[in-house]
Amino acid sequence: MRSFLFLFSGIFAGLYLSWPGIIFSKNWKCFNEIIEKSVEDKISIKAILEISPSYLIKGKNKNMTSKIRVIADACFR
């Protein structure tokens, strides 16, 4: 039980240090809106501006983890 608590607190602390806005509900609404709009191919300007040029230059095949990272950076920072 103690190991599980230690693991959970480490994951939460790591996410909070990376994205301090992860605990606010308005940021989660932003995250959900970008996901919904990306399905309809209506990406927000905020998400587009958060994408670094190196992300675009590196390659065309992006996995799900890197896509979620870009969206999280747009909403949680």
Secondary structure, DSSP 8 states (H G I E B T S, - for coil): -HHHHHHHHHHHHHHHHH-GGGG-HHHHHHHHHHHHHHHTT---HHHHHHS-HHHHHH-S---HHHHHHHHHHHHH-
